[in-house]
Amino acid sequence: MHYPIPTSPEEIINLRQKPISDELIATAIAGVIQFVRSQGQSLEQLTAQLLADDSLLDDRQRRRLSEIVTQAWEKFA
C-alpha cells in the first residue's frame, strides 16, 4: 500500500486509522520531519523531544527512534 507523506499534524494523526506497517511508520516519520522543518525547528530540537521521558516508549525505544529519525532527516537534507 502506498501512503502519501502527510503535510499537516492532522494528516499524521489520521494515520492511526491505517494498519501498522513499515511503510506507514516511514510515512509518519517523513511527515513529522517535513512538519518540524516547516516550523523552523532543528534536528536537535526534534531529537530532544523524542528523547524526553514519556509513558509510551521506554529509554531504549526512544533512543532507537531518535537514531532512525536522525538517519531519515539526513536523507531528506
PDB file with one MODEL, atoms N, CA, C and O in Angstrom:
MODEL        1
ATOM      1  N   MET A   1       0.844  -1.177   0.000  1.00  0.00           N
ATOM      2  CA  MET A   1       0.000   0.000   0.000  1.00  0.00           C
ATOM      3  C   MET A   1       0.890   1.240   0.000  1.00  0.00           C
ATOM      4  O   MET A   1       1.894   1.279   0.710  1.00  0.00           O
ATOM      5  N   HIS A   2       0.537   2.233  -0.775  1.00  0.00           N
ATOM      6  CA  HIS A   2       1.308   3.471  -0.855  1.00  0.00           C
ATOM      7  C   HIS A   2       0.591   4.567  -0.070  1.00  0.00           C
ATOM      8  O   HIS A   2      -0.603   4.802  -0.253  1.00  0.00           O
ATOM      9  N   TYR A   3       1.338   5.227   0.802  1.00  0.00           N
ATOM     10  CA  TYR A   3       0.776   6.322   1.592  1.00  0.00           C
ATOM     11  C   TYR A   3       1.477   7.608   1.195  1.00  0.00           C
ATOM     12  O   TYR A   3       2.707   7.646   1.165  1.00  0.00           O
ATOM     13  N   PRO A   4       0.729   8.671   0.887  1.00  0.00           N
ATOM     14  CA  PRO A   4       1.374   9.961   0.639  1.00  0.00           C
ATOM     15  C   PRO A   4       1.946  10.513   1.949  1.00  0.00           C
ATOM     16  O   PRO A   4       1.413  10.265   3.030  1.00  0.00           O
ATOM     17  N   ILE A   5       3.020  11.252   1.828  1.00  0.00           N
ATOM     18  CA  ILE A   5       3.619  11.852   3.025  1.00  0.00           C
ATOM     19  C   ILE A   5       2.669  12.920   3.549  1.00  0.00           C
ATOM     20  O   ILE A   5       2.271  13.818   2.808  1.00  0.00           O
ATOM     21  N   PRO A   6       2.306  12.823   4.826  1.00  0.00           N
ATOM     22  CA  PRO A   6       1.379  13.808   5.401  1.00  0.00           C
ATOM     23  C   PRO A   6       2.015  15.203   5.426  1.00  0.00           C
ATOM     24  O   PRO A   6       3.227  15.351   5.583  1.00  0.00           O
ATOM     25  N   THR A   7       1.171  16.207   5.270  1.00  0.00           N
ATOM     26  CA  THR A   7       1.663  17.583   5.238  1.00  0.00           C
ATOM     27  C   THR A   7       1.185  18.417   6.418  1.00  0.00           C
ATOM     28  O   THR A   7       1.500  19.603   6.512  1.00  0.00           O
ATOM     29  N   SER A   8       0.433  17.805   7.310  1.00  0.00           N
ATOM     30  CA  SER A   8      -0.074  18.545   8.472  1.00  0.00           C
ATOM     31  C   SER A   8      -0.155  17.600   9.668  1.00  0.00           C
ATOM     32  O   SER A   8      -0.184  16.380   9.505  1.00  0.00           O
ATOM     33  N   PRO A   9      -0.192  18.174  10.869  1.00  0.00           N
ATOM     34  CA  PRO A   9      -0.353  17.324  12.063  1.00  0.00           C
ATOM     35  C   PRO A   9      -1.624  16.481  12.005  1.00  0.00           C
ATOM     36  O   PRO A   9      -1.639  15.339  12.465  1.00  0.00           O
ATOM     37  N   GLU A  10      -2.684  17.043  11.440  1.00  0.00           N
ATOM     38  CA  GLU A  10      -3.942  16.302  11.344  1.00  0.00           C
ATOM     39  C   GLU A  10      -3.789  15.058  10.483  1.00  0.00           C
ATOM     40  O   GLU A  10      -4.294  13.990  10.826  1.00  0.00           O
ATOM     41  N   GLU A  11      -3.080  15.206   9.352  1.00  0.00           N
ATOM     42  CA  GLU A  11      -2.865  14.062   8.469  1.00  0.00           C
ATOM     43  C   GLU A  11      -1.986  12.999   9.143  1.00  0.00           C
ATOM     44  O   GLU A  11      -2.183  11.801   8.937  1.00  0.00           O
ATOM     45  N   ILE A  12      -1.026  13.445   9.940  1.00  0.00           N
ATOM     46  CA  ILE A  12      -0.180  12.499  10.681  1.00  0.00           C
ATOM     47  C   ILE A  12      -1.041  11.730  11.683  1.00  0.00           C
ATOM     48  O   ILE A  12      -0.927  10.510  11.797  1.00  0.00           O
ATOM     49  N   ILE A  13      -1.892  12.439  12.401  1.00  0.00           N
ATOM     50  CA  ILE A  13      -2.778  11.799  13.385  1.00  0.00           C
ATOM     51  C   ILE A  13      -3.735  10.829  12.694  1.00  0.00           C
ATOM     52  O   ILE A  13      -4.039   9.766  13.236  1.00  0.00           O
ATOM     53  N   ASN A  14      -4.208  11.187  11.509  1.00  0.00           N
ATOM     54  CA  ASN A  14      -5.138  10.320  10.782  1.00  0.00           C
ATOM     55  C   ASN A  14      -4.494   8.993  10.365  1.00  0.00           C
ATOM     56  O   ASN A  14      -5.204   8.034  10.064  1.00  0.00           O
ATOM     57  N   LEU A  15      -3.173   8.930  10.344  1.00  0.00           N
ATOM     58  CA  LEU A  15      -2.506   7.672  10.010  1.00  0.00           C
ATOM     59  C   LEU A  15      -2.821   6.585  11.035  1.00  0.00           C
ATOM     60  O   LEU A  15      -2.661   5.398  10.749  1.00  0.00           O
ATOM     61  N   ARG A  16      -3.263   6.978  12.210  1.00  0.00           N
ATOM     62  CA  ARG A  16      -3.623   5.998  13.252  1.00  0.00           C
ATOM     63  C   ARG A  16      -4.728   5.051  12.790  1.00  0.00           C
ATOM     64  O   ARG A  16      -4.874   3.944  13.310  1.00  0.00           O
ATOM     65  N   GLN A  17      -5.496   5.500  11.815  1.00  0.00           N
ATOM     66  CA  GLN A  17      -6.617   4.692  11.323  1.00  0.00           C
ATOM     67  C   GLN A  17      -6.171   3.592  10.358  1.00  0.00           C
ATOM     68  O   GLN A  17      -6.962   2.717  10.003  1.00  0.00           O
ATOM     69  N   LYS A  18      -4.909   3.636   9.934  1.00  0.00           N
ATOM     70  CA  LYS A  18      -4.388   2.678   8.961  1.00  0.00           C
ATOM     71  C   LYS A  18      -3.751   1.494   9.682  1.00  0.00           C
ATOM     72  O   LYS A  18      -3.312   1.625  10.825  1.00  0.00           O
ATOM     73  N   PRO A  19      -3.699   0.340   9.019  1.00  0.00           N
ATOM     74  CA  PRO A  19      -3.000  -0.806   9.619  1.00  0.00           C
ATOM     75  C   PRO A  19      -1.492  -0.513   9.705  1.00  0.00           C
ATOM     76  O   PRO A  19      -0.903   0.035   8.773  1.00  0.00           O
ATOM     77  N   ILE A  20      -0.891  -0.880  10.818  1.00  0.00           N
ATOM     78  CA  ILE A  20       0.526  -0.597  11.036  1.00  0.00           C
ATOM     79  C   ILE A  20       1.376  -1.450  10.111  1.00  0.00           C
ATOM     80  O   ILE A  20       1.180  -2.660   9.993  1.00  0.00           O
ATOM     81  N   SER A  21       2.324  -0.791   9.457  1.00  0.00           N
ATOM     82  CA  SER A  21       3.276  -1.465   8.587  1.00  0.00           C
ATOM     83  C   SER A  21       4.558  -0.641   8.567  1.00  0.00           C
ATOM     84  O   SER A  21       4.581   0.500   9.029  1.00  0.00           O
ATOM     85  N   ASP A  22       5.614  -1.222   8.032  1.00  0.00           N
ATOM     86  CA  ASP A  22       6.871  -0.475   7.906  1.00  0.00           C
ATOM     87  C   ASP A  22       6.676   0.775   7.068  1.00  0.00           C
ATOM     88  O   ASP A  22       7.208   1.837   7.390  1.00  0.00           O
ATOM     89  N   GLU A  23       5.913   0.644   5.992  1.00  0.00           N
ATOM     90  CA  GLU A  23       5.665   1.778   5.106  1.00  0.00           C
ATOM     91  C   GLU A  23       4.904   2.886   5.829  1.00  0.00           C
ATOM     92  O   GLU A  23       5.205   4.065   5.643  1.00  0.00           O
ATOM     93  N   LEU A  24       3.934   2.521   6.641  1.00  0.00           N
ATOM     94  CA  LEU A  24       3.168   3.515   7.387  1.00  0.00           C
ATOM     95  C   LEU A  24       4.069   4.255   8.380  1.00  0.00           C
ATOM     96  O   LEU A  24       3.972   5.474   8.522  1.00  0.00           O
ATOM     97  N   ILE A  25       4.927   3.529   9.050  1.00  0.00           N
ATOM     98  CA  ILE A  25       5.843   4.153  10.017  1.00  0.00           C
ATOM     99  C   ILE A  25       6.790   5.110   9.298  1.00  0.00           C
ATOM    100  O   ILE A  25       7.017   6.228   9.760  1.00  0.00           O
ATOM    101  N   ALA A  26       7.340   4.670   8.167  1.00  0.00           N
ATOM    102  CA  ALA A  26       8.235   5.537   7.393  1.00  0.00           C
ATOM    103  C   ALA A  26       7.505   6.793   6.918  1.00  0.00           C
ATOM    104  O   ALA A  26       8.069   7.888   6.931  1.00  0.00           O
ATOM    105  N   THR A  27       6.256   6.629   6.501  1.00  0.00           N
ATOM    106  CA  THR A  27       5.450   7.766   6.061  1.00  0.00           C
ATOM    107  C   THR A  27       5.224   8.748   7.210  1.00  0.00           C
ATOM    108  O   THR A  27       5.329   9.960   7.021  1.00  0.00           O
ATOM    109  N   ALA A  28       4.916   8.234   8.384  1.00  0.00           N
ATOM    110  CA  ALA A  28       4.698   9.096   9.550  1.00  0.00           C
ATOM    111  C   ALA A  28       5.971   9.846   9.918  1.00  0.00           C
ATOM    112  O   ALA A  28       5.926  11.039  10.218  1.00  0.00           O
ATOM    113  N   ILE A  29       7.107   9.151   9.898  1.00  0.00           N
ATOM    114  CA  ILE A  29       8.387   9.802  10.222  1.00  0.00           C
ATOM    115  C   ILE A  29       8.680  10.903   9.205  1.00  0.00           C
ATOM    116  O   ILE A  29       9.082  12.003   9.584  1.00  0.00           O
ATOM    117  N   ALA A  30       8.484  10.618   7.922  1.00  0.00           N
ATOM    118  CA  ALA A  30       8.716  11.629   6.887  1.00  0.00           C
ATOM    119  C   ALA A  30       7.808  12.838   7.098  1.00  0.00           C
ATOM    120  O   ALA A  30       8.246  13.978   6.946  1.00  0.00           O
ATOM    121  N   GLY A  31       6.556  12.595   7.444  1.00  0.00           N
ATOM    122  CA  GLY A  31       5.625  13.695   7.693  1.00  0.00           C
ATOM    123  C   GLY A  31       6.038  14.546   8.875  1.00  0.00           C
ATOM    124  O   GLY A  31       5.963  15.773   8.820  1.00  0.00           O
ATOM    125  N   VAL A  32       6.476  13.897   9.946  1.00  0.00           N
ATOM    126  CA  VAL A  32       6.925  14.638  11.128  1.00  0.00           C
ATOM    127  C   VAL A  32       8.149  15.490  10.781  1.00  0.00           C
ATOM    128  O   VAL A  32       8.235  16.653  11.175  1.00  0.00           O
ATOM    129  N   ILE A  33       9.086  14.907  10.045  1.00  0.00           N
ATOM    130  CA  ILE A  33      10.294  15.659   9.672  1.00  0.00           C
ATOM    131  C   ILE A  33       9.929  16.875   8.825  1.00  0.00           C
ATOM    132  O   ILE A  33      10.419  17.976   9.076  1.00  0.00           O
ATOM    133  N   GLN A  34       9.075  16.683   7.831  1.00  0.00           N
ATOM    134  CA  GLN A  34       8.666  17.815   6.998  1.00  0.00           C
ATOM    135  C   GLN A  34       7.958  18.886   7.813  1.00  0.00           C
ATOM    136  O   GLN A  34       8.203  20.077   7.621  1.00  0.00           O
ATOM    137  N   PHE A  35       7.084  18.473   8.719  1.00  0.00           N
ATOM    138  CA  PHE A  35       6.360  19.446   9.533  1.00  0.00           C
ATOM    139  C   PHE A  35       7.308  20.205  10.447  1.00  0.00           C
ATOM    140  O   PHE A  35       7.233  21.430  10.542  1.00  0.00           O
ATOM    141  N   VAL A  36       8.196  19.488  11.119  1.00  0.00           N
ATOM    142  CA  VAL A  36       9.139  20.130  12.038  1.00  0.00           C
ATOM    143  C   VAL A  36      10.012  21.126  11.288  1.00  0.00           C
ATOM    144  O   VAL A  36      10.236  22.241  11.760  1.00  0.00           O
ATOM    145  N   ARG A  37      10.500  20.728  10.132  1.00  0.00           N
ATOM    146  CA  ARG A  37      11.312  21.656   9.323  1.00  0.00           C
ATOM    147  C   ARG A  37      10.508  22.883   8.909  1.00  0.00           C
ATOM    148  O   ARG A  37      11.029  23.999   8.932  1.00  0.00           O
ATOM    149  N   SER A  38       9.253  22.692   8.533  1.00  0.00           N
ATOM    150  CA  SER A  38       8.425  23.828   8.114  1.00  0.00           C
ATOM    151  C   SER A  38       8.194  24.803   9.266  1.00  0.00           C
ATOM    152  O   SER A  38       7.919  25.982   9.044  1.00  0.00           O
ATOM    153  N   GLN A  39       8.305  24.306  10.492  1.00  0.00           N
ATOM    154  CA  GLN A  39       8.147  25.149  11.679  1.00  0.00           C
ATOM    155  C   GLN A  39       9.465  25.790  12.107  1.00  0.00           C
ATOM    156  O   GLN A  39       9.513  26.525  13.094  1.00  0.00           O
ATOM    157  N   GLY A  40      10.537  25.508  11.357  1.00  0.00           N
ATOM    158  CA  GLY A  40      11.838  26.103  11.648  1.00  0.00           C
ATOM    159  C   GLY A  40      12.602  25.413  12.765  1.00  0.00           C
ATOM    160  O   GLY A  40      13.587  25.955  13.267  1.00  0.00           O
ATOM    161  N   GLN A  41      12.163  24.227  13.159  1.00  0.00           N
ATOM    162  CA  GLN A  41      12.863  23.501  14.214  1.00  0.00           C
ATOM    163  C   GLN A  41      14.051  22.739  13.629  1.00  0.00           C
ATOM    164  O   GLN A  41      14.085  22.418  12.441  1.00  0.00           O
ATOM    165  N   SER A  42      15.005  22.465  14.483  1.00  0.00           N
ATOM    166  CA  SER A  42      16.213  21.756  14.075  1.00  0.00           C
ATOM    167  C   SER A  42      16.101  20.274  14.432  1.00  0.00           C
ATOM    168  O   SER A  42      15.215  19.857  15.178  1.00  0.00           O
ATOM    169  N   LEU A  43      17.018  19.502  13.882  1.00  0.00           N
ATOM    170  CA  LEU A  43      17.103  18.089  14.222  1.00  0.00           C
ATOM    171  C   LEU A  43      17.352  17.929  15.721  1.00  0.00           C
ATOM    172  O   LEU A  43      16.801  17.023  16.347  1.00  0.00           O
ATOM    173  N   GLU A  44      18.166  18.787  16.291  1.00  0.00           N
ATOM    174  CA  GLU A  44      18.453  18.708  17.726  1.00  0.00           C
ATOM    175  C   GLU A  44      17.203  18.924  18.560  1.00  0.00           C
ATOM    176  O   GLU A  44      17.014  18.257  19.577  1.00  0.00           O
ATOM    177  N   GLN A  45      16.360  19.836  18.148  1.00  0.00           N
ATOM    178  CA  GLN A  45      15.108  20.070  18.872  1.00  0.00           C
ATOM    179  C   GLN A  45      14.184  18.860  18.766  1.00  0.00           C
ATOM    180  O   GLN A  45      13.548  18.461  19.741  1.00  0.00           O
ATOM    181  N   LEU A  46      14.120  18.287  17.570  1.00  0.00           N
ATOM    182  CA  LEU A  46      13.273  17.115  17.375  1.00  0.00           C
ATOM    183  C   LEU A  46      13.779  15.931  18.187  1.00  0.00           C
ATOM    184  O   LEU A  46      12.987  15.244  18.832  1.00  0.00           O
ATOM    185  N   THR A  47      15.070  15.685  18.168  1.00  0.00           N
ATOM    186  CA  THR A  47      15.593  14.545  18.927  1.00  0.00           C
ATOM    187  C   THR A  47      15.423  14.769  20.425  1.00  0.00           C
ATOM    188  O   THR A  47      15.193  13.815  21.168  1.00  0.00           O
ATOM    189  N   ALA A  48      15.532  16.006  20.876  1.00  0.00           N
ATOM    190  CA  ALA A  48      15.290  16.281  22.298  1.00  0.00           C
ATOM    191  C   ALA A  48      13.858  15.924  22.674  1.00  0.00           C
ATOM    192  O   ALA A  48      13.611  15.385  23.753  1.00  0.00           O
ATOM    193  N   GLN A  49      12.921  16.223  21.792  1.00  0.00           N
ATOM    194  CA  GLN A  49      11.522  15.867  22.050  1.00  0.00           C
ATOM    195  C   GLN A  49      11.338  14.356  22.053  1.00  0.00           C
ATOM    196  O   GLN A  49      10.605  13.813  22.879  1.00  0.00           O
ATOM    197  N   LEU A  50      12.008  13.683  21.124  1.00  0.00           N
ATOM    198  CA  LEU A  50      11.899  12.224  21.054  1.00  0.00           C
ATOM    199  C   LEU A  50      12.485  11.547  22.287  1.00  0.00           C
ATOM    200  O   LEU A  50      11.972  10.529  22.753  1.00  0.00           O
ATOM    201  N   LEU A  51      13.565  12.121  22.808  1.00  0.00           N
ATOM    202  CA  LEU A  51      14.246  11.508  23.946  1.00  0.00           C
ATOM    203  C   LEU A  51      13.621  11.880  25.285  1.00  0.00           C
ATOM    204  O   LEU A  51      13.990  11.320  26.318  1.00  0.00           O
ATOM    205  N   ALA A  52      12.680  12.818  25.275  1.00  0.00           N
ATOM    206  CA  ALA A  52      12.016  13.215  26.520  1.00  0.00           C
ATOM    207  C   ALA A  52      11.252  12.019  27.082  1.00  0.00           C
ATOM    208  O   ALA A  52      10.649  11.242  26.341  1.00  0.00           O
ATOM    209  N   ASP A  53      11.289  11.894  28.368  1.00  0.00           N
ATOM    210  CA  ASP A  53      10.638  10.767  29.033  1.00  0.00           C
ATOM    211  C   ASP A  53       9.131  10.811  28.803  1.00  0.00           C
ATOM    212  O   ASP A  53       8.498  11.855  28.956  1.00  0.00           O
ATOM    213  N   ASP A  54       8.575   9.681  28.438  1.00  0.00           N
ATOM    214  CA  ASP A  54       7.123   9.559  28.307  1.00  0.00           C
ATOM    215  C   ASP A  54       6.712   8.140  28.672  1.00  0.00           C
ATOM    216  O   ASP A  54       7.559   7.276  28.897  1.00  0.00           O
ATOM    217  N   SER A  55       5.438   7.917  28.726  1.00  0.00           N
ATOM    218  CA  SER A  55       4.964   6.591  29.131  1.00  0.00           C
ATOM    219  C   SER A  55       4.736   5.654  27.942  1.00  0.00           C
ATOM    220  O   SER A  55       4.419   4.480  28.130  1.00  0.00           O
ATOM    221  N   LEU A  56       4.897   6.169  26.721  1.00  0.00           N
ATOM    222  CA  LEU A  56       4.626   5.358  25.542  1.00  0.00           C
ATOM    223  C   LEU A  56       5.799   4.452  25.177  1.00  0.00           C
ATOM    224  O   LEU A  56       5.601   3.280  24.858  1.00  0.00           O
ATOM    225  N   LEU A  57       7.024   4.992  25.221  1.00  0.00           N
ATOM    226  CA  LEU A  57       8.220   4.234  24.847  1.00  0.00           C
ATOM    227  C   LEU A  57       9.193   4.170  26.010  1.00  0.00           C
ATOM    228  O   LEU A  57       9.256   5.089  26.827  1.00  0.00           O
ATOM    229  N   ASP A  58       9.949   3.086  26.083  1.00  0.00           N
ATOM    230  CA  ASP A  58      10.993   3.030  27.097  1.00  0.00           C
ATOM    231  C   ASP A  58      12.255   3.718  26.559  1.00  0.00           C
ATOM    232  O   ASP A  58      12.303   4.127  25.400  1.00  0.00           O
ATOM    233  N   ASP A  59      13.265   3.836  27.411  1.00  0.00           N
ATOM    234  CA  ASP A  59      14.508   4.533  27.054  1.00  0.00           C
ATOM    235  C   ASP A  59      15.131   3.995  25.769  1.00  0.00           C
ATOM    236  O   ASP A  59      15.498   4.761  24.878  1.00  0.00           O
ATOM    237  N   ARG A  60      15.245   2.691  25.684  1.00  0.00           N
ATOM    238  CA  ARG A  60      15.882   2.054  24.534  1.00  0.00           C
ATOM    239  C   ARG A  60      15.086   2.343  23.257  1.00  0.00           C
ATOM    240  O   ARG A  60      15.671   2.635  22.213  1.00  0.00           O
ATOM    241  N   GLN A  61      13.786   2.263  23.337  1.00  0.00           N
ATOM    242  CA  GLN A  61      12.943   2.525  22.172  1.00  0.00           C
ATOM    243  C   GLN A  61      13.040   3.987  21.735  1.00  0.00           C
ATOM    244  O   GLN A  61      13.077   4.274  20.539  1.00  0.00           O
ATOM    245  N   ARG A  62      13.082   4.912  22.699  1.00  0.00           N
ATOM    246  CA  ARG A  62      13.222   6.333  22.363  1.00  0.00           C
ATOM    247  C   ARG A  62      14.559   6.608  21.691  1.00  0.00           C
ATOM    248  O   ARG A  62      14.622   7.371  20.727  1.00  0.00           O
ATOM    249  N   ARG A  63      15.631   5.992  22.190  1.00  0.00           N
ATOM    250  CA  ARG A  63      16.951   6.186  21.568  1.00  0.00           C
ATOM    251  C   ARG A  63      16.966   5.632  20.147  1.00  0.00           C
ATOM    252  O   ARG A  63      17.495   6.271  19.238  1.00  0.00           O
ATOM    253  N   ARG A  64      16.390   4.451  19.950  1.00  0.00           N
ATOM    254  CA  ARG A  64      16.355   3.839  18.619  1.00  0.00           C
ATOM    255  C   ARG A  64      15.525   4.692  17.666  1.00  0.00           C
ATOM    256  O   ARG A  64      15.932   4.908  16.524  1.00  0.00           O
ATOM    257  N   LEU A  65      14.375   5.178  18.113  1.00  0.00           N
ATOM    258  CA  LEU A  65      13.553   6.054  17.277  1.00  0.00           C
ATOM    259  C   LEU A  65      14.327   7.323  16.922  1.00  0.00           C
ATOM    260  O   LEU A  65      14.268   7.785  15.783  1.00  0.00           O
ATOM    261  N   SER A  66      15.038   7.880  17.872  1.00  0.00           N
ATOM    262  CA  SER A  66      15.845   9.066  17.621  1.00  0.00           C
ATOM    263  C   SER A  66      16.900   8.789  16.547  1.00  0.00           C
ATOM    264  O   SER A  66      17.137   9.631  15.680  1.00  0.00           O
ATOM    265  N   GLU A  67      17.528   7.626  16.600  1.00  0.00           N
ATOM    266  CA  GLU A  67      18.532   7.260  15.584  1.00  0.00           C
ATOM    267  C   GLU A  67      17.889   7.141  14.200  1.00  0.00           C
ATOM    268  O   GLU A  67      18.446   7.618  13.211  1.00  0.00           O
ATOM    269  N   ILE A  68      16.737   6.515  14.134  1.00  0.00           N
ATOM    270  CA  ILE A  68      16.039   6.340  12.859  1.00  0.00           C
ATOM    271  C   ILE A  68      15.634   7.697  12.289  1.00  0.00           C
ATOM    272  O   ILE A  68      15.800   7.942  11.094  1.00  0.00           O
ATOM    273  N   VAL A  69      15.107   8.574  13.133  1.00  0.00           N
ATOM    274  CA  VAL A  69      14.691   9.904  12.683  1.00  0.00           C
ATOM    275  C   VAL A  69      15.900  10.704  12.217  1.00  0.00           C
ATOM    276  O   VAL A  69      15.813  11.429  11.225  1.00  0.00           O
ATOM    277  N   THR A  70      17.016  10.587  12.909  1.00  0.00           N
ATOM    278  CA  THR A  70      18.238  11.285  12.502  1.00  0.00           C
ATOM    279  C   THR A  70      18.676  10.820  11.116  1.00  0.00           C
ATOM    280  O   THR A  70      19.018  11.644  10.268  1.00  0.00           O
ATOM    281  N   GLN A  71      18.667   9.510  10.878  1.00  0.00           N
ATOM    282  CA  GLN A  71      19.037   8.987   9.554  1.00  0.00           C
ATOM    283  C   GLN A  71      18.076   9.496   8.487  1.00  0.00           C
ATOM    284  O   GLN A  71      18.508   9.894   7.406  1.00  0.00           O
ATOM    285  N   ALA A  72      16.791   9.488   8.777  1.00  0.00           N
ATOM    286  CA  ALA A  72      15.802   9.972   7.802  1.00  0.00           C
ATOM    287  C   ALA A  72      15.986  11.464   7.538  1.00  0.00           C
ATOM    288  O   ALA A  72      15.893  11.909   6.394  1.00  0.00           O
ATOM    289  N   TRP A  73      16.246  12.229   8.582  1.00  0.00           N
ATOM    290  CA  TRP A  73      16.464  13.677   8.449  1.00  0.00           C
ATOM    291  C   TRP A  73      17.610  13.925   7.478  1.00  0.00           C
ATOM    292  O   TRP A  73      17.507  14.772   6.591  1.00  0.00           O
ATOM    293  N   GLU A  74      18.690  13.192   7.645  1.00  0.00           N
ATOM    294  CA  GLU A  74      19.862  13.374   6.797  1.00  0.00           C
ATOM    295  C   GLU A  74      19.575  12.960   5.350  1.00  0.00           C
ATOM    296  O   GLU A  74      20.129  13.547   4.421  1.00  0.00           O
ATOM    297  N   LYS A  75      18.726  11.970   5.155  1.00  0.00           N
ATOM    298  CA  LYS A  75      18.357  11.546   3.789  1.00  0.00           C
ATOM    299  C   LYS A  75      17.533  12.627   3.086  1.00  0.00           C
ATOM    300  O   LYS A  75      17.636  12.798   1.871  1.00  0.00           O
ATOM    301  N   PHE A  76      16.722  13.350   3.849  1.00  0.00           N
ATOM    302  CA  PHE A  76      15.883  14.394   3.265  1.00  0.00           C
ATOM    303  C   PHE A  76      16.625  15.713   3.084  1.00  0.00           C
ATOM    304  O   PHE A  76      16.089  16.643   2.481  1.00  0.00           O
ATOM    305  N   ALA A  77      17.838  15.806   3.591  1.00  0.00           N
ATOM    306  CA  ALA A  77      18.602  17.069   3.528  1.00  0.00           C
ATOM    307  C   ALA A  77      18.988  17.440   2.115  1.00  0.00           C
ATOM    308  O   ALA A  77      19.629  18.469   1.900  1.00  0.00           O
TER     309      ALA A  77
ENDMDL
END
